[in-house]
Amino acid sequence: MFFAALIAKIFWEKFVRVVKLVWLRASSGQKAIAAFDCQERMTNMQFMLLIYSQEGSGPQPGTDEFGPFIGAYMGFTQKMKDEGKLISGEGLQPVATATTLSIRDGKAETVDGPFAETKEQLGGYYLLEFADLDEALKCAAEIPTASYGRIEIRPIAVYD
């Protein structure tokens, strides 16, 4: 329920901004440009695809499976570029390289490693643009780690 409400809120916020944009442009005589902008803004949403897996699971460097695994990632990334969906995406260093920062009583405290103690760790992300959640889910299923880890799909909140 919360997720649906969040999607509706994001859609409404984009709609309100687009209507304002159309009104401003229409009043200045740029109707054709405004209609194009309205269509563009209303059909695309940004989604963060967070890639989780247990460290050490899946194909490991030096194994016969690792080359095709990396090749599948390269292929997916290229496909997203070719389709104009890729905004950014990167893998992360192992969780042992993480540092967690918090501010308590005005003082910065750091801890080596991640804050959460979980079996699965965030290993990378893609920031992609899709028409809707269904398209995001379809593409997330193509991420190689989905077969042994998890892909979390989250819409980007837009603050204007």
Backbone as CSV, one residue per row, in Angstrom:
resi,resn,N_x,N_y,N_z,CA_x,CA_y,CA_z,C_x,C_y,C_z
1,MET,0.829,-1.190,0.000,0.000,0.000,0.000,0.875,1.257,0.000
2,PHE,1.906,1.282,0.852,2.796,2.432,0.921,3.462,2.675,-0.424
3,PHE,3.932,1.584,-1.061,4.624,1.706,-2.328,3.707,2.318,-3.387
4,ALA,2.460,1.857,-3.435,1.508,2.399,-4.408,1.250,3.877,-4.141
5,ALA,1.144,4.251,-2.876,0.919,5.654,-2.528,2.120,6.504,-2.928
6,LEU,3.328,5.971,-2.746,4.535,6.700,-3.118,4.577,6.914,-4.628
7,ILE,4.276,5.879,-5.385,4.257,5.996,-6.847,3.224,7.044,-7.266
8,ALA,2.034,6.993,-6.659,0.991,7.960,-7.002,1.446,9.380,-6.670
9,LYS,2.115,9.552,-5.532,2.597,10.869,-5.124,3.629,11.388,-6.121
10,ILE,4.573,10.544,-6.506,5.603,10.960,-7.461,4.962,11.319,-8.798
11,PHE,4.036,10.481,-9.259,3.358,10.760,-10.521,2.621,12.091,-10.438
12,TRP,1.881,12.324,-9.351,1.117,13.564,-9.211,2.045,14.772,-9.193
13,GLU,3.171,14.663,-8.452,4.115,15.783,-8.405,4.656,16.089,-9.800
14,LYS,4.967,15.065,-10.576,5.447,15.299,-11.941,4.342,15.921,-12.781
15,PHE,3.109,15.442,-12.614,1.988,15.961,-13.375,1.775,17.445,-13.076
16,VAL,1.790,17.816,-11.808,1.590,19.211,-11.425,2.683,20.087,-12.021
17,ARG,3.950,19.643,-11.958,5.048,20.425,-12.542,4.877,20.557,-14.049
18,VAL,4.456,19.485,-14.703,4.287,19.525,-16.150,3.161,20.476,-16.522
19,VAL,2.049,20.440,-15.794,0.946,21.349,-16.083,1.416,22.787,-15.926
20,LYS,2.180,23.080,-14.873,2.716,24.425,-14.687,3.622,24.804,-15.858
21,LEU,4.460,23.873,-16.290,5.369,24.125,-17.408,4.575,24.420,-18.681
22,VAL,3.549,23.632,-18.937,2.727,23.833,-20.130,2.052,25.198,-20.066
23,TRP,1.491,25.560,-18.929,0.817,26.849,-18.792,1.794,27.999,-19.021
24,LEU,2.993,27.895,-18.436,3.979,28.956,-18.618,4.387,29.083,-20.078
25,ARG,4.641,27.974,-20.713,5.074,28.027,-22.108,3.942,28.449,-23.027
26,ALA,2.729,27.986,-22.729,1.593,28.358,-23.568,1.353,29.863,-23.490
27,SER,1.542,30.430,-22.321,1.316,31.870,-22.186,2.391,32.676,-22.912
28,SER,3.524,32.046,-23.194,4.574,32.767,-23.912,4.627,32.365,-25.388
29,GLY,3.620,31.611,-25.843,3.511,31.290,-27.258,4.349,30.109,-27.713
30,GLN,4.797,29.245,-26.814,5.611,28.090,-27.188,4.814,26.804,-27.017
31,LYS,3.645,26.715,-27.576,2.733,25.590,-27.368,3.313,24.260,-27.845
32,ALA,3.943,24.242,-28.988,4.478,22.981,-29.520,5.564,22.416,-28.614
33,ILE,6.449,23.260,-28.133,7.514,22.809,-27.239,6.925,22.309,-25.932
34,ALA,5.917,22.993,-25.418,5.286,22.601,-24.161,4.649,21.224,-24.293
35,ALA,3.981,20.953,-25.389,3.348,19.652,-25.583,4.401,18.555,-25.608
36,PHE,5.530,18.800,-26.260,6.610,17.814,-26.296,7.155,17.560,-24.894
37,ASP,7.418,18.639,-24.150,7.942,18.499,-22.795,6.974,17.739,-21.905
38,CYS,5.686,18.002,-22.061,4.672,17.317,-21.262,4.731,15.817,-21.527
39,GLN,4.782,15.427,-22.780,4.844,14.010,-23.138,6.108,13.369,-22.573
40,GLU,7.242,14.035,-22.721,8.515,13.486,-22.252,8.500,13.300,-20.742
41,ARG,8.063,14.286,-20.009,8.075,14.236,-18.548,7.083,13.208,-18.011
42,MET,5.945,13.027,-18.689,4.908,12.142,-18.183,5.213,10.669,-18.457
43,THR,6.103,10.352,-19.371,6.300,8.963,-19.741,7.540,8.332,-19.116
44,ASN,8.368,9.078,-18.407,9.592,8.502,-17.864,9.704,8.741,-16.369
45,MET,10.130,7.699,-15.671,10.434,7.786,-14.244,11.811,7.179,-14.043
46,GLN,12.516,7.656,-13.044,13.814,7.076,-12.717,13.643,6.059,-11.599
47,PHE,14.334,4.940,-11.749,14.317,3.881,-10.748,15.750,3.515,-10.386
48,MET,15.975,3.278,-9.111,17.257,2.777,-8.637,17.091,1.268,-8.477
49,LEU,17.935,0.520,-9.164,17.949,-0.927,-9.032,19.162,-1.279,-8.181
50,LEU,18.899,-1.701,-6.947,19.957,-2.010,-5.988,20.219,-3.505,-6.025
51,ILE,21.474,-3.873,-6.201,21.861,-5.272,-6.415,22.434,-5.835,-5.117
52,TYR,21.731,-6.806,-4.544,22.143,-7.418,-3.281,22.492,-8.888,-3.492
53,SER,23.530,-9.329,-2.817,23.850,-10.752,-2.779,24.747,-11.014,-1.583
54,GLN,24.849,-12.267,-1.240,25.751,-12.656,-0.166,27.161,-12.688,-0.741
55,GLU,28.094,-12.012,-0.077,29.463,-12.001,-0.594,29.971,-13.433,-0.724
56,GLY,30.593,-13.703,-1.858,31.126,-15.040,-2.114,30.151,-15.939,-2.851
57,SER,28.896,-15.514,-2.963,27.947,-16.321,-3.732,28.071,-15.922,-5.201
58,GLY,27.607,-16.760,-6.064,27.701,-16.456,-7.489,29.091,-16.743,-8.023
59,PRO,29.275,-16.570,-9.327,30.572,-16.832,-9.967,31.690,-15.977,-9.373
60,GLN,32.822,-16.592,-9.119,33.966,-15.921,-8.505,35.096,-15.761,-9.524
61,PRO,35.897,-14.688,-9.354,37.050,-14.511,-10.251,37.927,-15.766,-10.270
62,GLY,38.398,-16.098,-11.463,39.256,-17.272,-11.619,38.506,-18.548,-11.957
63,THR,37.175,-18.521,-11.898,36.394,-19.716,-12.236,35.922,-19.621,-13.685
64,ASP,35.553,-20.751,-14.259,35.060,-20.779,-15.636,33.764,-19.988,-15.801
65,GLU,32.978,-19.880,-14.751,31.689,-19.189,-14.809,31.833,-17.668,-14.755
66,PHE,32.965,-17.175,-14.271,33.102,-15.734,-14.041,33.098,-14.922,-15.337
67,GLY,33.777,-15.390,-16.367,33.825,-14.668,-17.645,32.435,-14.446,-18.232
68,PRO,31.632,-15.503,-18.371,30.270,-15.305,-18.889,29.407,-14.425,-17.974
69,PHE,29.639,-14.500,-16.680,28.889,-13.682,-15.720,29.175,-12.193,-15.957
70,ILE,30.446,-11.832,-16.047,30.830,-10.439,-16.313,30.360,-10.022,-17.702
71,GLY,30.442,-10.939,-18.649,29.953,-10.664,-20.001,28.458,-10.353,-20.002
72,ALA,27.704,-11.063,-19.170,26.260,-10.803,-19.069,26.005,-9.417,-18.494
73,TYR,26.805,-9.005,-17.513,26.678,-7.645,-16.967,27.017,-6.605,-18.030
74,MET,28.088,-6.832,-18.763,28.470,-5.888,-19.810,27.378,-5.794,-20.877
75,GLY,26.789,-6.933,-21.224,25.711,-6.958,-22.199,24.478,-6.208,-21.708
76,PHE,24.103,-6.429,-20.442,22.956,-5.729,-19.876,23.201,-4.217,-19.861
77,THR,24.386,-3.821,-19.417,24.720,-2.398,-19.357,24.674,-1.776,-20.745
78,GLN,25.227,-2.455,-21.741,25.208,-1.940,-23.109,23.784,-1.839,-23.635
79,LYS,22.958,-2.837,-23.334,21.559,-2.805,-23.769,20.848,-1.589,-23.184
80,MET,21.063,-1.312,-21.891,20.424,-0.158,-21.256,20.925,1.152,-21.879
81,LYS,22.229,1.209,-22.217,22.769,2.391,-22.907,22.115,2.559,-24.274
82,ASP,22.087,1.470,-25.042,21.536,1.513,-26.397,20.068,1.922,-26.405
83,GLU,19.316,1.525,-25.378,17.894,1.857,-25.295,17.657,3.230,-24.656
84,GLY,18.737,3.915,-24.266,18.603,5.240,-23.671,18.062,5.239,-22.255
85,LYS,18.160,4.117,-21.563,17.618,3.995,-20.211,18.662,4.233,-19.122
86,LEU,19.928,4.054,-19.442,20.992,4.129,-18.438,21.307,5.571,-18.070
87,ILE,21.211,5.874,-16.784,21.649,7.161,-16.261,23.007,6.963,-15.605
88,SER,23.129,5.934,-14.773,24.419,5.573,-14.194,24.320,4.171,-13.609
89,GLY,25.453,3.619,-13.258,25.501,2.304,-12.638,26.930,1.948,-12.317
90,GLU,27.124,1.358,-11.175,28.469,0.964,-10.745,28.377,-0.216,-9.792
91,GLY,29.464,-0.964,-9.745,29.620,-1.981,-8.718,30.338,-1.356,-7.532
92,LEU,30.208,-1.981,-6.385,30.851,-1.480,-5.172,31.991,-2.395,-4.752
93,GLN,32.960,-1.828,-4.071,34.043,-2.618,-3.489,33.442,-3.541,-2.431
94,PRO,34.161,-4.588,-2.011,33.628,-5.505,-0.982,33.244,-4.765,0.296
95,VAL,32.322,-5.354,1.026,31.789,-4.729,2.235,32.880,-4.458,3.277
96,ALA,33.960,-5.196,3.244,35.065,-4.976,4.190,35.701,-3.599,4.014
97,THR,35.499,-2.958,2.860,36.078,-1.638,2.618,35.155,-0.503,3.071
98,ALA,33.954,-0.844,3.538,32.967,0.174,3.913,33.324,0.840,5.238
99,THR,32.908,2.072,5.371,32.979,2.821,6.625,31.619,3.455,6.832
100,THR,31.076,3.340,8.036,29.772,3.909,8.350,29.963,5.110,9.263
101,LEU,29.320,6.218,8.925,29.422,7.450,9.701,28.081,7.782,10.333
102,SER,28.113,8.244,11.561,26.916,8.787,12.207,27.332,9.992,13.041
103,ILE,26.400,10.908,13.241,26.650,12.086,14.074,25.819,11.918,15.339
104,ARG,26.475,11.918,16.490,25.807,11.793,17.793,26.315,12.897,18.696
105,ASP,25.373,13.660,19.229,25.724,14.779,20.105,26.736,15.717,19.444
106,GLY,26.564,15.924,18.133,27.430,16.844,17.412,28.791,16.285,17.051
107,LYS,29.051,15.039,17.375,30.354,14.420,17.069,30.189,13.344,16.004
108,ALA,31.140,13.336,15.087,31.142,12.292,14.058,31.744,11.015,14.633
109,GLU,31.029,9.917,14.414,31.514,8.602,14.817,31.601,7.734,13.569
110,THR,32.697,7.025,13.425,32.841,6.125,12.285,33.076,4.708,12.784
111,VAL,32.582,3.769,11.992,32.735,2.351,12.287,33.171,1.671,11.002
112,ASP,34.147,0.807,11.087,34.550,0.042,9.906,33.446,-0.942,9.561
113,GLY,33.162,-1.043,8.275,32.155,-1.984,7.804,30.785,-1.353,7.671
114,PRO,29.831,-2.157,7.219,28.470,-1.644,7.026,27.740,-1.527,8.363
115,PHE,26.690,-0.718,8.378,25.899,-0.548,9.593,25.065,-1.793,9.870
116,ALA,24.397,-2.301,8.833,23.483,-3.427,9.011,24.237,-4.750,9.002
117,GLU,23.877,-5.622,9.912,24.430,-6.978,9.932,23.447,-7.876,9.193
118,THR,23.709,-8.133,7.937,22.838,-8.970,7.123,23.682,-9.954,6.331
119,LYS,23.038,-10.989,5.835,23.746,-11.948,4.984,24.008,-11.358,3.606
120,GLU,23.027,-10.640,3.083,23.175,-10.054,1.756,23.670,-8.623,1.882
121,GLN,24.569,-8.247,0.997,25.161,-6.918,1.014,24.877,-6.222,-0.318
122,LEU,24.836,-4.895,-0.263,24.676,-4.102,-1.473,25.970,-4.199,-2.276
123,GLY,25.867,-4.688,-3.500,27.057,-4.886,-4.317,27.181,-3.918,-5.472
124,GLY,26.091,-3.224,-5.799,26.121,-2.286,-6.905,24.735,-1.752,-7.176
125,TYR,24.642,-0.923,-8.201,23.366,-0.308,-8.526,23.323,0.088,-9.993
126,TYR,22.115,0.273,-10.468,21.853,0.938,-11.734,20.824,2.022,-11.461
127,LEU,21.014,3.184,-12.026,19.994,4.222,-12.041,19.507,4.273,-13.480
128,LEU,18.248,3.888,-13.675,17.696,3.738,-15.016,16.394,4.501,-15.148
129,GLU,16.012,4.765,-16.381,14.777,5.474,-16.651,13.829,4.555,-17.401
130,PHE,12.609,4.431,-16.872,11.601,3.559,-17.463,10.269,4.276,-17.532
131,ALA,9.374,3.729,-18.333,8.023,4.271,-18.431,7.236,3.989,-17.157
132,ASP,7.468,2.814,-16.538,6.692,2.449,-15.354,7.389,1.322,-14.592
133,LEU,6.792,0.923,-13.480,7.358,-0.128,-12.637,7.424,-1.464,-13.372
134,ASP,6.428,-1.767,-14.182,6.438,-3.039,-14.919,7.676,-3.167,-15.805
135,GLU,8.025,-2.093,-16.491,9.218,-2.103,-17.339,10.481,-2.246,-16.490
136,ALA,10.503,-1.580,-15.329,11.651,-1.682,-14.420,11.811,-3.115,-13.918
137,LEU,10.710,-3.771,-13.568,10.766,-5.158,-13.092,11.268,-6.096,-14.187
138,LYS,10.788,-5.882,-15.394,11.206,-6.722,-16.523,12.719,-6.618,-16.738
139,CYS,13.249,-5.409,-16.720,14.690,-5.224,-16.913,15.489,-5.715,-15.714
140,ALA,14.975,-5.524,-14.505,15.678,-5.989,-13.303,15.879,-7.502,-13.341
141,ALA,14.938,-8.221,-13.929,15.052,-9.678,-14.040,16.214,-10.089,-14.936
142,GLU,16.705,-9.183,-15.765,17.833,-9.477,-16.656,19.190,-9.267,-15.993
143,ILE,19.226,-8.664,-14.812,20.495,-8.430,-14.118,21.028,-9.785,-13.655
144,PRO,22.253,-10.137,-14.009,22.776,-11.472,-13.715,22.674,-11.895,-12.248
145,THR,22.865,-10.997,-11.314,22.826,-11.352,-9.894,21.430,-11.756,-9.438
146,ALA,20.397,-11.431,-10.197,19.028,-11.793,-9.815,18.858,-13.297,-9.654
147,SER,19.695,-14.091,-10.320,19.550,-15.549,-10.247,20.073,-16.144,-8.945
148,TYR,20.839,-15.385,-8.163,21.297,-15.910,-6.866,21.249,-14.875,-5.747
149,GLY,20.894,-13.653,-6.064,20.763,-12.597,-5.064,19.398,-11.955,-5.193
150,ARG,19.323,-10.671,-4.927,18.068,-9.934,-5.020,18.324,-8.575,-5.674
151,ILE,17.314,-8.115,-6.378,17.364,-6.785,-6.971,16.210,-5.991,-6.363
152,GLU,16.545,-4.917,-5.667,15.521,-4.039,-5.095,15.281,-2.902,-6.084
153,ILE,14.018,-2.672,-6.417,13.655,-1.636,-7.377,12.945,-0.527,-6.613
154,ARG,13.515,0.676,-6.662,12.919,1.799,-5.930,12.814,3.006,-6.835
155,PRO,11.631,3.634,-6.864,11.500,4.867,-7.647,12.270,5.990,-6.968
156,ILE,12.804,6.872,-7.777,13.526,8.033,-7.275,12.517,9.110,-6.893
157,ALA,12.663,9.659,-5.709,11.828,10.771,-5.274,12.361,12.048,-5.898
158,VAL,11.477,12.830,-6.469,11.868,14.078,-7.114,11.477,15.225,-6.204
159,TYR,12.463,16.029,-5.827,12.234,17.199,-4.966,12.573,18.452,-5.749
160,ASP,11.571,19.198,-6.121,11.803,20.459,-6.821,11.332,21.607,-5.963
